[in-house]
Amino acid sequence: MLHRHIDLTLLFLLLFCTATQAQKEFPYPHIPDSIEVNHDRLTWMLNHFWQSFDVADLSAENISTGEQGFVDFVTLLAAADSLQTAEAAHIFAQRMMTEPAAATPYIDIIDHYLRDPLSPLRDDRIYAALTGAILSLPGNALTAETKARLTDARQLAMLNMSGIVANDFTFADNAGKEYRLYDIKAQYLVLYFYDPECAECRQLKDRVIQSPVLQDERIKVVRIYPEEDANAWTKAARNLPPAWTDGRVTGGALASQRIYWFAQMPSFYLLDTDKRVVLKDATLDQLEHKLQEILQ
């Protein structure tokens, strides 16, 4: 994901270069030369991004071009602040969601790039902004079923979003001792959610345990079974590093209570010393990369 201190001029040049690789060139708007401040250039680009794209053309070639445009649009949004994002999302919704036949393919594109856990562009902040704008648009072309699905997905995206304080919960260890998440002190806290019956969890277990970055003394790892099935958890093999904490939630399953959401298992959350979310529902590769970046 791009950071907000990027050179926006370089970014715009990259967008225009990638356009030539599409089957049909996306009609990127040209920023007036009179706009020189990067923040203003980004705002102008976002607000005019879709103005020349023919959303009514539902040919496979044009939808493919629109998909490439969407990837670049999201790349720009990743560098935008909340006000720029909200304004651009509203304009996008007005432009793209008033054509009934176009709603489905572009909703699918939004889900694929911003919600799929394996997408490198996955971003809950942008997903929530776009879907919120779409759902609030009077006269949008969505069916009742699609509205309900997007509403639910948006609520999950906003759950423990990056930058906010994570939801607290209680869990018990092998001896039955109960803990609260908020009581655990650590510079960085890794919540390692797993399911003993999950094949991927079993395959990754040794790799997680042996991960060099998780040996750093600034990190505390808490492995959590997010369900209340004590039998399944008790049968699970332990053999964890002695510094780790292993437990199961008490008081009800996290997912059913809408306290945490997992698009995959195992799922990793990274919290800072104030329990603010740094990474949400990440893969092991994403976790290791982020920790290497912040612990340098």
C-alpha positions as CSV (number, residue, x, y, z in Angstrom):
1,M,0.0,0.0,0.0
2,L,1.3,3.5,-0.8
3,H,2.1,5.9,1.9
4,R,0.9,9.5,2.0
5,H,4.3,11.0,1.7
6,I,4.8,9.7,-1.8
7,D,5.6,11.9,-4.7
8,L,2.2,12.4,-6.4
9,T,3.7,13.6,-9.6
10,L,5.6,10.3,-9.9
11,L,2.4,8.5,-9.1
12,F,0.4,10.2,-11.8
13,L,3.1,9.4,-14.3
14,L,3.0,5.8,-13.3
15,L,-0.8,5.7,-13.8
16,F,-0.5,7.1,-17.3
17,C,2.2,4.6,-18.1
18,T,0.1,1.6,-17.0
19,A,-2.8,2.8,-19.0
20,T,-1.0,1.9,-22.2
21,Q,-0.9,-1.8,-21.1
22,A,-4.7,-2.1,-20.8
23,Q,-6.7,-3.6,-23.7
24,K,-8.4,-0.2,-24.0
25,E,-6.8,2.9,-22.6
26,F,-8.6,4.2,-19.5
27,P,-9.6,7.9,-20.1
28,Y,-7.5,9.5,-17.3
29,P,-8.2,13.2,-16.7
30,H,-5.4,15.7,-17.2
31,I,-4.7,17.8,-14.2
32,P,-4.6,21.5,-15.0
33,D,-1.1,23.0,-14.9
34,S,-2.3,25.7,-12.7
35,I,-2.8,23.2,-9.8
36,E,0.7,22.8,-8.3
37,V,0.2,21.7,-4.7
38,N,0.3,17.9,-4.3
39,H,-2.7,17.8,-2.0
40,D,-4.8,19.9,-4.4
41,R,-3.6,17.8,-7.4
42,L,-4.6,14.6,-5.7
43,T,-8.0,16.1,-4.8
44,W,-8.6,17.2,-8.4
45,M,-7.5,13.9,-9.8
46,L,-9.8,11.8,-7.5
47,N,-12.8,14.0,-8.1
48,H,-12.5,13.9,-11.9
49,F,-11.1,10.4,-12.2
50,W,-14.3,8.8,-13.7
51,Q,-15.7,11.8,-15.6
52,S,-14.8,10.5,-19.1
53,F,-15.3,6.8,-18.5
54,D,-18.4,5.3,-20.2
55,V,-20.0,3.3,-17.4
56,A,-22.9,2.4,-19.7
57,D,-20.6,0.4,-22.0
58,L,-20.9,-3.1,-20.5
59,S,-18.7,-4.9,-23.1
60,A,-16.0,-7.2,-21.6
61,E,-13.3,-4.9,-23.0
62,N,-14.7,-1.8,-21.4
63,I,-15.3,-3.5,-18.0
64,S,-11.7,-4.7,-18.1
65,T,-10.6,-1.1,-18.8
66,G,-12.8,0.1,-15.9
67,E,-11.2,-2.6,-13.7
68,Q,-7.7,-1.3,-14.5
69,G,-8.9,2.2,-13.8
70,F,-10.4,1.1,-10.4
71,V,-7.0,-0.3,-9.4
72,D,-5.3,3.0,-10.1
73,F,-8.2,4.9,-8.4
74,V,-7.7,2.8,-5.2
75,T,-3.9,3.4,-5.4
76,L,-4.7,7.1,-5.3
77,L,-7.2,6.7,-2.5
78,A,-4.5,5.0,-0.4
79,A,-2.6,8.3,-0.5
80,A,-5.7,10.4,0.4
81,D,-6.9,11.7,3.7
82,S,-10.4,10.9,5.1
83,L,-12.1,14.0,3.6
84,Q,-10.6,13.4,0.1
85,T,-11.6,9.8,0.3
86,A,-15.2,10.6,1.4
87,E,-15.7,13.1,-1.4
88,A,-14.1,10.9,-4.1
89,A,-16.2,7.9,-2.9
90,H,-19.4,10.0,-3.2
91,I,-18.5,11.0,-6.7
92,F,-17.7,7.4,-7.6
93,A,-21.0,6.2,-6.3
94,Q,-22.9,8.9,-8.3
95,R,-21.1,8.1,-11.5
96,M,-20.9,4.3,-11.3
97,M,-24.0,3.1,-9.4
98,T,-26.9,4.9,-11.2
99,E,-26.6,2.6,-14.2
100,P,-28.6,-0.6,-13.2
101,A,-26.7,-3.0,-15.4
102,A,-23.3,-1.7,-14.2
103,A,-23.9,-2.1,-10.5
104,T,-23.2,-5.9,-10.4
105,P,-19.8,-6.0,-12.2
106,Y,-18.4,-3.0,-10.4
107,I,-19.6,-4.2,-7.0
108,D,-17.8,-7.5,-7.8
109,I,-14.6,-5.5,-8.7
110,I,-14.8,-3.6,-5.4
111,D,-15.2,-6.8,-3.4
112,H,-12.4,-8.5,-5.3
113,Y,-9.8,-5.8,-4.8
114,L,-10.7,-4.3,-1.4
115,R,-12.3,-7.2,0.5
116,D,-10.5,-10.4,-0.6
117,P,-8.0,-11.3,2.1
118,L,-5.4,-12.2,-0.4
119,S,-5.7,-9.0,-2.5
120,P,-2.6,-6.8,-2.1
121,L,-5.0,-3.8,-2.4
122,R,-7.3,-4.9,0.4
123,D,-8.2,-1.9,2.5
124,D,-11.1,-1.7,5.0
125,R,-10.9,2.1,5.1
126,I,-11.5,2.5,1.4
127,Y,-14.0,-0.4,1.2
128,A,-16.1,1.2,4.0
129,A,-15.9,4.6,2.3
130,L,-17.0,3.3,-1.1
131,T,-19.7,1.0,0.1
132,G,-21.0,3.7,2.5
133,A,-21.3,6.1,-0.4
134,I,-23.0,3.6,-2.6
135,L,-25.5,2.6,0.1
136,S,-26.4,6.2,1.0
137,L,-26.9,7.2,-2.6
138,P,-30.6,7.9,-3.3
139,G,-31.9,5.9,-6.2
140,N,-28.9,3.5,-6.4
141,A,-29.4,0.5,-8.7
142,L,-28.8,-2.1,-6.0
143,T,-31.2,-4.9,-5.3
144,A,-32.4,-5.4,-1.7
145,E,-30.2,-8.5,-1.4
146,T,-27.1,-6.7,-2.6
147,K,-27.8,-3.8,-0.2
148,A,-28.1,-6.2,2.7
149,R,-24.9,-8.0,1.7
150,L,-22.9,-4.7,1.3
151,T,-24.3,-3.4,4.6
152,D,-23.1,-6.5,6.5
153,A,-19.7,-6.5,4.7
154,R,-19.2,-2.8,5.5
155,Q,-20.0,-3.4,9.2
156,L,-17.3,-6.1,9.3
157,A,-14.8,-3.9,7.5
158,M,-15.3,-1.2,10.1
159,L,-14.8,-3.7,13.0
160,N,-11.4,-3.2,14.6
161,M,-10.3,-1.1,11.6
162,S,-6.6,-0.1,11.5
163,G,-5.9,2.9,13.7
164,I,-8.6,2.4,16.2
165,V,-8.5,0.7,19.6
166,A,-9.2,-3.0,19.3
167,N,-12.2,-4.5,21.0
168,D,-11.5,-6.1,24.4
169,F,-12.4,-9.7,25.2
170,T,-11.8,-12.3,27.9
171,F,-10.0,-15.6,27.5
172,A,-8.8,-18.5,29.7
173,D,-5.5,-20.3,29.7
174,N,-4.9,-24.0,30.3
175,A,-5.2,-23.6,34.0
176,G,-8.5,-21.9,33.7
177,K,-7.1,-18.5,34.6
178,E,-9.0,-15.7,32.9
179,Y,-7.4,-12.7,31.2
180,R,-8.6,-9.5,29.6
181,L,-6.9,-8.4,26.4
182,Y,-6.6,-4.9,27.7
183,D,-4.6,-6.2,30.7
184,I,-1.8,-7.6,28.6
185,K,1.2,-5.3,28.5
186,A,3.4,-5.3,25.4
187,Q,5.0,-2.8,23.0
188,Y,3.5,-4.8,20.2
189,L,0.9,-7.5,20.7
190,V,0.2,-10.2,18.2
191,L,-3.2,-11.9,18.4
192,Y,-2.8,-15.2,16.6
193,F,-6.3,-16.6,16.0
194,Y,-6.5,-20.2,15.0
195,D,-8.8,-23.2,14.8
196,P,-7.4,-26.6,15.8
197,E,-9.4,-28.3,13.1
198,C,-8.2,-26.0,10.4
199,A,-5.8,-27.7,7.9
200,E,-4.1,-24.4,7.0
201,C,-3.6,-23.7,10.8
202,R,-1.9,-27.0,11.3
203,Q,0.3,-26.6,8.2
204,L,1.5,-23.1,9.3
205,K,1.9,-23.8,13.0
206,D,5.6,-24.7,12.9
207,R,6.4,-21.8,10.6
208,V,4.6,-19.4,13.0
209,I,6.5,-20.8,16.0
210,Q,9.9,-20.6,14.2
211,S,9.3,-17.1,12.7
212,P,12.4,-15.1,13.6
213,V,10.6,-11.8,13.9
214,L,8.2,-13.2,16.5
215,Q,11.2,-13.9,18.8
216,D,11.8,-10.2,19.3
217,E,11.5,-9.3,23.0
218,R,9.3,-6.3,22.1
219,I,6.6,-8.6,20.9
220,K,4.1,-10.5,22.9
221,V,2.2,-13.4,21.1
222,V,-1.2,-14.5,22.3
223,R,-2.7,-17.5,20.5
224,I,-6.4,-17.6,20.8
225,Y,-9.1,-20.1,19.9
226,P,-12.0,-17.7,19.1
227,E,-14.7,-20.2,19.9
228,E,-15.9,-21.6,23.2
229,D,-15.6,-25.3,22.4
230,A,-13.4,-26.3,25.3
231,N,-13.1,-29.9,24.0
232,A,-11.7,-28.9,20.6
233,W,-9.3,-26.5,22.3
234,T,-8.2,-29.0,24.9
235,K,-7.3,-31.6,22.3
236,A,-5.2,-29.2,20.3
237,A,-1.4,-29.9,20.5
238,R,0.4,-27.2,22.5
239,N,4.2,-27.2,22.2
240,L,4.3,-23.4,22.0
241,P,7.2,-21.1,23.0
242,P,7.1,-20.6,26.8
243,A,6.8,-16.8,26.4
244,W,3.6,-17.2,24.5
245,T,0.1,-17.2,26.0
246,D,-2.4,-19.8,24.8
247,G,-6.1,-19.5,25.5
248,R,-9.7,-19.8,24.4
249,V,-12.3,-17.1,24.5
250,T,-14.9,-17.0,27.3
251,G,-18.3,-15.3,27.1
252,G,-19.2,-16.3,23.6
253,A,-17.5,-16.8,20.2
254,L,-15.9,-13.6,18.9
255,A,-17.3,-13.8,15.4
256,S,-20.9,-14.4,16.4
257,Q,-20.7,-11.5,18.9
258,R,-19.3,-9.3,16.1
259,I,-16.3,-8.5,18.2
260,Y,-13.7,-9.8,15.7
261,W,-13.9,-10.9,12.1
262,F,-11.8,-13.5,10.3
263,A,-11.8,-13.8,6.6
264,Q,-9.3,-16.7,6.9
265,M,-7.7,-19.0,9.5
266,P,-5.1,-18.5,10.9
267,S,-5.7,-14.8,11.3
268,F,-3.2,-12.3,12.8
269,Y,-3.9,-9.0,14.4
270,L,-1.1,-6.6,15.4
271,L,-1.8,-4.1,18.2
272,D,0.5,-1.4,19.5
273,T,1.1,-0.6,23.2
274,D,-2.2,1.3,23.4
275,K,-4.1,-1.6,21.8
276,R,-4.6,0.3,18.6
277,V,-4.9,-1.9,15.5
278,V,-1.8,-1.9,13.3
279,L,-2.8,-4.9,11.2
280,K,-6.2,-6.5,11.0
281,D,-7.0,-10.1,9.9
282,A,-3.6,-10.4,8.2
283,T,-1.7,-13.4,6.8
284,L,1.5,-14.6,8.3
285,D,3.5,-13.1,5.4
286,Q,1.8,-9.7,5.9
287,L,2.4,-9.8,9.7
288,E,6.1,-10.6,9.3
289,H,6.6,-7.9,6.6
290,K,4.9,-5.3,8.9
291,L,6.9,-6.3,11.9
292,Q,10.2,-6.2,10.0
293,E,9.3,-2.7,8.8
294,I,8.4,-1.2,12.3
295,L,11.0,-3.0,14.3
296,Q,14.0,-1.8,12.3
